[in-house]
Amino acid sequence: HDWYTDGAVVLLREQKKTAVPTDWFWNSGLTHTPGDEYDTCFALLFLERASVPMPGVVEITHGEGG
């Protein structure tokens, strides 16, 4: 099962968007304070996984500035 794609879809759907794209964040409301910082760190760590990509899976790329 492609757990990474499933997780990435959920994380990208749940991302909190602001007027400035560089200020987007995650906050599930389920973690310790400050939830937005912890959830954003976890989401970015998950999305920036350090494993070999699976064949046929679309890679998430970074925008300008990394």
PDB file of N, CA, C and O in Angstrom:
ATOM      1  N   HIS A   1       0.836  -1.189   0.000  1.00  0.00           N
ATOM      2  CA  HIS A   1       0.000   0.000   0.000  1.00  0.00           C
ATOM      3  C   HIS A   1       0.876   1.246   0.000  1.00  0.00           C
ATOM      4  O   HIS A   1       1.903   1.284   0.678  1.00  0.00           O
ATOM      5  N   ASP A   2       0.483   2.244  -0.742  1.00  0.00           N
ATOM      6  CA  ASP A   2       1.256   3.481  -0.838  1.00  0.00           C
ATOM      7  C   ASP A   2       0.827   4.440   0.281  1.00  0.00           C
ATOM      8  O   ASP A   2       0.057   5.373   0.054  1.00  0.00           O
ATOM      9  N   TRP A   3       1.334   4.195   1.472  1.00  0.00           N
ATOM     10  CA  TRP A   3       0.968   5.000   2.651  1.00  0.00           C
ATOM     11  C   TRP A   3       1.400   6.451   2.522  1.00  0.00           C
ATOM     12  O   TRP A   3       0.732   7.346   3.039  1.00  0.00           O
ATOM     13  N   TYR A   4       2.508   6.692   1.839  1.00  0.00           N
ATOM     14  CA  TYR A   4       3.001   8.065   1.715  1.00  0.00           C
ATOM     15  C   TYR A   4       2.025   8.939   0.926  1.00  0.00           C
ATOM     16  O   TYR A   4       1.700  10.044   1.359  1.00  0.00           O
ATOM     17  N   THR A   5       1.561   8.463  -0.210  1.00  0.00           N
ATOM     18  CA  THR A   5       0.628   9.248  -1.014  1.00  0.00           C
ATOM     19  C   THR A   5      -0.661   9.512  -0.247  1.00  0.00           C
ATOM     20  O   THR A   5      -1.186  10.625  -0.289  1.00  0.00           O
ATOM     21  N   ASP A   6      -1.174   8.511   0.447  1.00  0.00           N
ATOM     22  CA  ASP A   6      -2.381   8.699   1.250  1.00  0.00           C
ATOM     23  C   ASP A   6      -2.169   9.777   2.319  1.00  0.00           C
ATOM     24  O   ASP A   6      -3.014  10.652   2.504  1.00  0.00           O
ATOM     25  N   GLY A   7      -1.041   9.702   3.012  1.00  0.00           N
ATOM     26  CA  GLY A   7      -0.733  10.687   4.046  1.00  0.00           C
ATOM     27  C   GLY A   7      -0.530  12.073   3.477  1.00  0.00           C
ATOM     28  O   GLY A   7      -0.990  13.055   4.058  1.00  0.00           O
ATOM     29  N   ALA A   8       0.157  12.168   2.337  1.00  0.00           N
ATOM     30  CA  ALA A   8       0.406  13.466   1.706  1.00  0.00           C
ATOM     31  C   ALA A   8      -0.902  14.111   1.265  1.00  0.00           C
ATOM     32  O   ALA A   8      -1.074  15.321   1.414  1.00  0.00           O
ATOM     33  N   VAL A   9      -1.812  13.331   0.731  1.00  0.00           N
ATOM     34  CA  VAL A   9      -3.110  13.867   0.309  1.00  0.00           C
ATOM     35  C   VAL A   9      -3.854  14.449   1.510  1.00  0.00           C
ATOM     36  O   VAL A   9      -4.413  15.543   1.421  1.00  0.00           O
ATOM     37  N   VAL A  10      -3.865  13.737   2.618  1.00  0.00           N
ATOM     38  CA  VAL A  10      -4.544  14.227   3.831  1.00  0.00           C
ATOM     39  C   VAL A  10      -3.872  15.497   4.330  1.00  0.00           C
ATOM     40  O   VAL A  10      -4.552  16.476   4.636  1.00  0.00           O
ATOM     41  N   LEU A  11      -2.550  15.494   4.416  1.00  0.00           N
ATOM     42  CA  LEU A  11      -1.843  16.677   4.918  1.00  0.00           C
ATOM     43  C   LEU A  11      -2.070  17.893   4.029  1.00  0.00           C
ATOM     44  O   LEU A  11      -2.309  18.988   4.539  1.00  0.00           O
ATOM     45  N   LEU A  12      -2.001  17.726   2.731  1.00  0.00           N
ATOM     46  CA  LEU A  12      -2.200  18.859   1.830  1.00  0.00           C
ATOM     47  C   LEU A  12      -3.643  19.363   1.870  1.00  0.00           C
ATOM     48  O   LEU A  12      -3.885  20.560   1.718  1.00  0.00           O
ATOM     49  N   ARG A  13      -4.596  18.461   2.073  1.00  0.00           N
ATOM     50  CA  ARG A  13      -5.994  18.863   2.184  1.00  0.00           C
ATOM     51  C   ARG A  13      -6.250  19.633   3.484  1.00  0.00           C
ATOM     52  O   ARG A  13      -7.066  20.554   3.505  1.00  0.00           O
ATOM     53  N   GLU A  14      -5.562  19.263   4.564  1.00  0.00           N
ATOM     54  CA  GLU A  14      -5.781  19.874   5.873  1.00  0.00           C
ATOM     55  C   GLU A  14      -4.922  21.103   6.130  1.00  0.00           C
ATOM     56  O   GLU A  14      -5.020  21.712   7.196  1.00  0.00           O
ATOM     57  N   GLN A  15      -4.083  21.477   5.173  1.00  0.00           N
ATOM     58  CA  GLN A  15      -3.211  22.630   5.358  1.00  0.00           C
ATOM     59  C   GLN A  15      -4.053  23.894   5.501  1.00  0.00           C
ATOM     60  O   GLN A  15      -4.990  24.113   4.733  1.00  0.00           O
ATOM     61  N   LYS A  16      -3.717  24.723   6.485  1.00  0.00           N
ATOM     62  CA  LYS A  16      -4.412  25.993   6.712  1.00  0.00           C
ATOM     63  C   LYS A  16      -3.778  27.039   5.820  1.00  0.00           C
ATOM     64  O   LYS A  16      -2.566  27.252   5.863  1.00  0.00           O
ATOM     65  N   LYS A  17      -4.591  27.685   5.019  1.00  0.00           N
ATOM     66  CA  LYS A  17      -4.068  28.636   4.047  1.00  0.00           C
ATOM     67  C   LYS A  17      -4.340  30.068   4.495  1.00  0.00           C
ATOM     68  O   LYS A  17      -5.412  30.375   5.017  1.00  0.00           O
ATOM     69  N   THR A  18      -3.364  30.928   4.287  1.00  0.00           N
ATOM     70  CA  THR A  18      -3.489  32.349   4.577  1.00  0.00           C
ATOM     71  C   THR A  18      -3.354  33.115   3.265  1.00  0.00           C
ATOM     72  O   THR A  18      -3.168  32.512   2.208  1.00  0.00           O
ATOM     73  N   ALA A  19      -3.445  34.424   3.332  1.00  0.00           N
ATOM     74  CA  ALA A  19      -3.316  35.243   2.132  1.00  0.00           C
ATOM     75  C   ALA A  19      -1.915  35.146   1.527  1.00  0.00           C
ATOM     76  O   ALA A  19      -1.732  35.357   0.328  1.00  0.00           O
ATOM     77  N   VAL A  20      -0.932  34.824   2.367  1.00  0.00           N
ATOM     78  CA  VAL A  20       0.454  34.729   1.906  1.00  0.00           C
ATOM     79  C   VAL A  20       0.849  33.243   1.890  1.00  0.00           C
ATOM     80  O   VAL A  20       0.926  32.622   2.950  1.00  0.00           O
ATOM     81  N   PRO A  21       1.102  32.660   0.696  1.00  0.00           N
ATOM     82  CA  PRO A  21       1.422  31.229   0.621  1.00  0.00           C
ATOM     83  C   PRO A  21       2.593  30.794   1.499  1.00  0.00           C
ATOM     84  O   PRO A  21       2.619  29.649   1.951  1.00  0.00           O
ATOM     85  N   THR A  22       3.553  31.668   1.751  1.00  0.00           N
ATOM     86  CA  THR A  22       4.684  31.266   2.590  1.00  0.00           C
ATOM     87  C   THR A  22       4.293  31.198   4.066  1.00  0.00           C
ATOM     88  O   THR A  22       5.090  30.747   4.889  1.00  0.00           O
ATOM     89  N   ASP A  23       3.089  31.634   4.414  1.00  0.00           N
ATOM     90  CA  ASP A  23       2.616  31.593   5.801  1.00  0.00           C
ATOM     91  C   ASP A  23       1.629  30.462   6.053  1.00  0.00           C
ATOM     92  O   ASP A  23       1.008  30.427   7.115  1.00  0.00           O
ATOM     93  N   TRP A  24       1.464  29.539   5.117  1.00  0.00           N
ATOM     94  CA  TRP A  24       0.540  28.431   5.307  1.00  0.00           C
ATOM     95  C   TRP A  24       1.062  27.522   6.398  1.00  0.00           C
ATOM     96  O   TRP A  24       2.274  27.440   6.598  1.00  0.00           O
ATOM     97  N   PHE A  25       0.178  26.835   7.113  1.00  0.00           N
ATOM     98  CA  PHE A  25       0.572  26.014   8.249  1.00  0.00           C
ATOM     99  C   PHE A  25      -0.444  24.901   8.483  1.00  0.00           C
ATOM    100  O   PHE A  25      -1.466  24.828   7.802  1.00  0.00           O
ATOM    101  N   TRP A  26      -0.156  24.045   9.441  1.00  0.00           N
ATOM    102  CA  TRP A  26      -1.073  23.001   9.877  1.00  0.00           C
ATOM    103  C   TRP A  26      -1.373  23.213  11.347  1.00  0.00           C
ATOM    104  O   TRP A  26      -0.505  23.646  12.105  1.00  0.00           O
ATOM    105  N   ASN A  27      -2.609  22.907  11.760  1.00  0.00           N
ATOM    106  CA  ASN A  27      -2.976  22.943  13.173  1.00  0.00           C
ATOM    107  C   ASN A  27      -4.189  22.048  13.359  1.00  0.00           C
ATOM    108  O   ASN A  27      -5.314  22.434  13.041  1.00  0.00           O
ATOM    109  N   SER A  28      -3.954  20.859  13.875  1.00  0.00           N
ATOM    110  CA  SER A  28      -5.037  19.898  14.077  1.00  0.00           C
ATOM    111  C   SER A  28      -5.856  20.209  15.314  1.00  0.00           C
ATOM    112  O   SER A  28      -6.979  19.724  15.457  1.00  0.00           O
ATOM    113  N   GLY A  29      -5.295  21.024  16.218  1.00  0.00           N
ATOM    114  CA  GLY A  29      -5.987  21.304  17.468  1.00  0.00           C
ATOM    115  C   GLY A  29      -5.900  20.153  18.458  1.00  0.00           C
ATOM    116  O   GLY A  29      -6.537  20.191  19.510  1.00  0.00           O
ATOM    117  N   LEU A  30      -5.118  19.132  18.131  1.00  0.00           N
ATOM    118  CA  LEU A  30      -5.039  17.941  18.970  1.00  0.00           C
ATOM    119  C   LEU A  30      -3.712  17.790  19.695  1.00  0.00           C
ATOM    120  O   LEU A  30      -3.546  16.848  20.471  1.00  0.00           O
ATOM    121  N   THR A  31      -2.773  18.680  19.467  1.00  0.00           N
ATOM    122  CA  THR A  31      -1.449  18.539  20.060  1.00  0.00           C
ATOM    123  C   THR A  31      -1.232  19.567  21.153  1.00  0.00           C
ATOM    124  O   THR A  31      -2.110  20.378  21.449  1.00  0.00           O
ATOM    125  N   HIS A  32      -0.065  19.521  21.738  1.00  0.00           N
ATOM    126  CA  HIS A  32       0.293  20.476  22.773  1.00  0.00           C
ATOM    127  C   HIS A  32       0.472  21.867  22.188  1.00  0.00           C
ATOM    128  O   HIS A  32       0.618  22.030  20.977  1.00  0.00           O
ATOM    129  N   THR A  33       0.459  22.848  23.043  1.00  0.00           N
ATOM    130  CA  THR A  33       0.658  24.231  22.623  1.00  0.00           C
ATOM    131  C   THR A  33       2.137  24.464  22.349  1.00  0.00           C
ATOM    132  O   THR A  33       2.948  23.977  23.136  1.00  0.00           O
ATOM    133  N   PRO A  34       2.545  25.148  21.331  1.00  0.00           N
ATOM    134  CA  PRO A  34       1.754  25.723  20.234  1.00  0.00           C
ATOM    135  C   PRO A  34       1.489  24.700  19.146  1.00  0.00           C
ATOM    136  O   PRO A  34       2.415  24.271  18.458  1.00  0.00           O
ATOM    137  N   GLY A  35       0.250  24.310  18.984  1.00  0.00           N
ATOM    138  CA  GLY A  35      -0.128  23.255  18.048  1.00  0.00           C
ATOM    139  C   GLY A  35       0.243  23.530  16.619  1.00  0.00           C
ATOM    140  O   GLY A  35       0.621  22.616  15.886  1.00  0.00           O
ATOM    141  N   ASP A  36       0.140  24.796  16.202  1.00  0.00           N
ATOM    142  CA  ASP A  36       0.463  25.087  14.810  1.00  0.00           C
ATOM    143  C   ASP A  36       1.928  24.824  14.506  1.00  0.00           C
ATOM    144  O   ASP A  36       2.249  24.358  13.412  1.00  0.00           O
ATOM    145  N   GLU A  37       2.818  25.106  15.433  1.00  0.00           N
ATOM    146  CA  GLU A  37       4.247  24.857  15.203  1.00  0.00           C
ATOM    147  C   GLU A  37       4.559  23.371  15.202  1.00  0.00           C
ATOM    148  O   GLU A  37       5.282  22.897  14.326  1.00  0.00           O
ATOM    149  N   TYR A  38       4.026  22.620  16.171  1.00  0.00           N
ATOM    150  CA  TYR A  38       4.282  21.180  16.230  1.00  0.00           C
ATOM    151  C   TYR A  38       3.686  20.464  15.021  1.00  0.00           C
ATOM    152  O   TYR A  38       4.341  19.626  14.402  1.00  0.00           O
ATOM    153  N   ASP A  39       2.449  20.798  14.692  1.00  0.00           N
ATOM    154  CA  ASP A  39       1.799  20.131  13.559  1.00  0.00           C
ATOM    155  C   ASP A  39       2.487  20.464  12.237  1.00  0.00           C
ATOM    156  O   ASP A  39       2.627  19.599  11.373  1.00  0.00           O
ATOM    157  N   THR A  40       2.915  21.711  12.078  1.00  0.00           N
ATOM    158  CA  THR A  40       3.613  22.096  10.854  1.00  0.00           C
ATOM    159  C   THR A  40       4.952  21.372  10.738  1.00  0.00           C
ATOM    160  O   THR A  40       5.317  20.913   9.656  1.00  0.00           O
ATOM    161  N   CYS A  41       5.683  21.268  11.844  1.00  0.00           N
ATOM    162  CA  CYS A  41       6.962  20.538  11.826  1.00  0.00           C
ATOM    163  C   CYS A  41       6.744  19.076  11.440  1.00  0.00           C
ATOM    164  O   CYS A  41       7.471  18.535  10.606  1.00  0.00           O
ATOM    165  N   PHE A  42       5.747  18.442  12.047  1.00  0.00           N
ATOM    166  CA  PHE A  42       5.461  17.044  11.729  1.00  0.00           C
ATOM    167  C   PHE A  42       5.077  16.883  10.260  1.00  0.00           C
ATOM    168  O   PHE A  42       5.565  15.978   9.583  1.00  0.00           O
ATOM    169  N   ALA A  43       4.202  17.762   9.769  1.00  0.00           N
ATOM    170  CA  ALA A  43       3.754  17.664   8.378  1.00  0.00           C
ATOM    171  C   ALA A  43       4.924  17.806   7.415  1.00  0.00           C
ATOM    172  O   ALA A  43       5.039  17.044   6.455  1.00  0.00           O
ATOM    173  N   LEU A  44       5.791  18.780   7.670  1.00  0.00           N
ATOM    174  CA  LEU A  44       6.942  18.981   6.784  1.00  0.00           C
ATOM    175  C   LEU A  44       7.915  17.810   6.851  1.00  0.00           C
ATOM    176  O   LEU A  44       8.475  17.412   5.829  1.00  0.00           O
ATOM    177  N   LEU A  45       8.120  17.259   8.037  1.00  0.00           N
ATOM    178  CA  LEU A  45       8.980  16.076   8.152  1.00  0.00           C
ATOM    179  C   LEU A  45       8.391  14.903   7.376  1.00  0.00           C
ATOM    180  O   LEU A  45       9.113  14.177   6.694  1.00  0.00           O
ATOM    181  N   PHE A  46       7.093  14.724   7.482  1.00  0.00           N
ATOM    182  CA  PHE A  46       6.437  13.636   6.755  1.00  0.00           C
ATOM    183  C   PHE A  46       6.567  13.845   5.249  1.00  0.00           C
ATOM    184  O   PHE A  46       6.920  12.919   4.518  1.00  0.00           O
ATOM    185  N   LEU A  47       6.281  15.065   4.786  1.00  0.00           N
ATOM    186  CA  LEU A  47       6.311  15.337   3.349  1.00  0.00           C
ATOM    187  C   LEU A  47       7.728  15.294   2.774  1.00  0.00           C
ATOM    188  O   LEU A  47       7.899  15.031   1.584  1.00  0.00           O
ATOM    189  N   GLU A  48       8.737  15.547   3.593  1.00  0.00           N
ATOM    190  CA  GLU A  48      10.128  15.562   3.145  1.00  0.00           C
ATOM    191  C   GLU A  48      10.816  14.257   3.537  1.00  0.00           C
ATOM    192  O   GLU A  48      11.980  14.259   3.937  1.00  0.00           O
ATOM    193  N   ARG A  49      10.107  13.168   3.422  1.00  0.00           N
ATOM    194  CA  ARG A  49      10.624  11.863   3.833  1.00  0.00           C
ATOM    195  C   ARG A  49      11.970  11.568   3.197  1.00  0.00           C
ATOM    196  O   ARG A  49      12.271  12.029   2.096  1.00  0.00           O
ATOM    197  N   ALA A  50      12.768  10.798   3.905  1.00  0.00           N
ATOM    198  CA  ALA A  50      14.115  10.476   3.426  1.00  0.00           C
ATOM    199  C   ALA A  50      14.173   9.025   2.969  1.00  0.00           C
ATOM    200  O   ALA A  50      14.951   8.235   3.504  1.00  0.00           O
ATOM    201  N   SER A  51      13.374   8.680   2.005  1.00  0.00           N
ATOM    202  CA  SER A  51      13.404   7.324   1.474  1.00  0.00           C
ATOM    203  C   SER A  51      13.361   7.383  -0.051  1.00  0.00           C
ATOM    204  O   SER A  51      13.094   8.431  -0.640  1.00  0.00           O
ATOM    205  N   VAL A  52      13.623   6.266  -0.659  1.00  0.00           N
ATOM    206  CA  VAL A  52      13.677   6.172  -2.110  1.00  0.00           C
ATOM    207  C   VAL A  52      12.249   6.245  -2.661  1.00  0.00           C
ATOM    208  O   VAL A  52      11.370   5.533  -2.175  1.00  0.00           O
ATOM    209  N   PRO A  53      12.003   7.095  -3.666  1.00  0.00           N
ATOM    210  CA  PRO A  53      10.665   7.204  -4.249  1.00  0.00           C
ATOM    211  C   PRO A  53      10.223   5.899  -4.900  1.00  0.00           C
ATOM    212  O   PRO A  53      11.039   5.157  -5.448  1.00  0.00           O
ATOM    213  N   MET A  54       8.938   5.631  -4.835  1.00  0.00           N
ATOM    214  CA  MET A  54       8.375   4.460  -5.490  1.00  0.00           C
ATOM    215  C   MET A  54       8.169   4.762  -6.960  1.00  0.00           C
ATOM    216  O   MET A  54       7.797   5.885  -7.303  1.00  0.00           O
ATOM    217  N   PRO A  55       8.397   3.803  -7.837  1.00  0.00           N
ATOM    218  CA  PRO A  55       8.165   4.027  -9.274  1.00  0.00           C
ATOM    219  C   PRO A  55       6.699   4.378  -9.529  1.00  0.00           C
ATOM    220  O   PRO A  55       5.796   3.749  -8.977  1.00  0.00           O
ATOM    221  N   GLY A  56       6.475   5.378 -10.361  1.00  0.00           N
ATOM    222  CA  GLY A  56       5.118   5.761 -10.718  1.00  0.00           C
ATOM    223  C   GLY A  56       4.428   6.696  -9.750  1.00  0.00           C
ATOM    224  O   GLY A  56       3.292   7.099 -10.000  1.00  0.00           O
ATOM    225  N   VAL A  57       5.078   7.058  -8.645  1.00  0.00           N
ATOM    226  CA  VAL A  57       4.483   7.947  -7.671  1.00  0.00           C
ATOM    227  C   VAL A  57       4.929   9.370  -7.981  1.00  0.00           C
ATOM    228  O   VAL A  57       6.110   9.621  -8.219  1.00  0.00           O
ATOM    229  N   VAL A  58       3.989  10.288  -7.976  1.00  0.00           N
ATOM    230  CA  VAL A  58       4.282  11.684  -8.266  1.00  0.00           C
ATOM    231  C   VAL A  58       5.069  12.277  -7.104  1.00  0.00           C
ATOM    232  O   VAL A  58       4.665  12.151  -5.948  1.00  0.00           O
ATOM    233  N   GLU A  59       6.174  12.912  -7.405  1.00  0.00           N
ATOM    234  CA  GLU A  59       7.006  13.540  -6.383  1.00  0.00           C
ATOM    235  C   GLU A  59       6.483  14.935  -6.055  1.00  0.00           C
ATOM    236  O   GLU A  59       6.060  15.666  -6.951  1.00  0.00           O
ATOM    237  N   ILE A  60       6.509  15.303  -4.787  1.00  0.00           N
ATOM    238  CA  ILE A  60       6.153  16.652  -4.370  1.00  0.00           C
ATOM    239  C   ILE A  60       7.407  17.513  -4.520  1.00  0.00           C
ATOM    240  O   ILE A  60       8.470  17.177  -3.999  1.00  0.00           O
ATOM    241  N   THR A  61       7.266  18.612  -5.229  1.00  0.00           N
ATOM    242  CA  THR A  61       8.412  19.481  -5.453  1.00  0.00           C
ATOM    243  C   THR A  61       8.264  20.768  -4.666  1.00  0.00           C
ATOM    244  O   THR A  61       7.155  21.165  -4.307  1.00  0.00           O
ATOM    245  N   HIS A  62       9.388  21.417  -4.400  1.00  0.00           N
ATOM    246  CA  HIS A  62       9.401  22.670  -3.669  1.00  0.00           C
ATOM    247  C   HIS A  62       9.209  23.825  -4.643  1.00  0.00           C
ATOM    248  O   HIS A  62       9.581  23.749  -5.814  1.00  0.00           O
ATOM    249  N   GLY A  63       8.618  24.893  -4.122  1.00  0.00           N
ATOM    250  CA  GLY A  63       8.484  26.109  -4.923  1.00  0.00           C
ATOM    251  C   GLY A  63       9.801  26.871  -4.898  1.00  0.00           C
ATOM    252  O   GLY A  63      10.829  26.349  -4.467  1.00  0.00           O
ATOM    253  N   GLU A  64       9.756  28.085  -5.355  1.00  0.00           N
ATOM    254  CA  GLU A  64      10.954  28.914  -5.359  1.00  0.00           C
ATOM    255  C   GLU A  64      11.439  29.129  -3.930  1.00  0.00           C
ATOM    256  O   GLU A  64      10.627  29.342  -3.030  1.00  0.00           O
ATOM    257  N   GLY A  65      12.712  29.078  -3.716  1.00  0.00           N
ATOM    258  CA  GLY A  65      13.282  29.289  -2.391  1.00  0.00           C
ATOM    259  C   GLY A  65      13.387  28.045  -1.550  1.00  0.00           C
ATOM    260  O   GLY A  65      13.799  28.132  -0.394  1.00  0.00           O
ATOM    261  N   GLY A  66      13.024  26.864  -2.089  1.00  0.00           N
ATOM    262  CA  GLY A  66      13.175  25.629  -1.346  1.00  0.00           C
ATOM    263  C   GLY A  66      12.077  25.389  -0.417  1.00  0.00           C
ATOM    264  O   GLY A  66      12.071  24.377   0.283  1.00  0.00           O
TER     265      GLY A  66
END
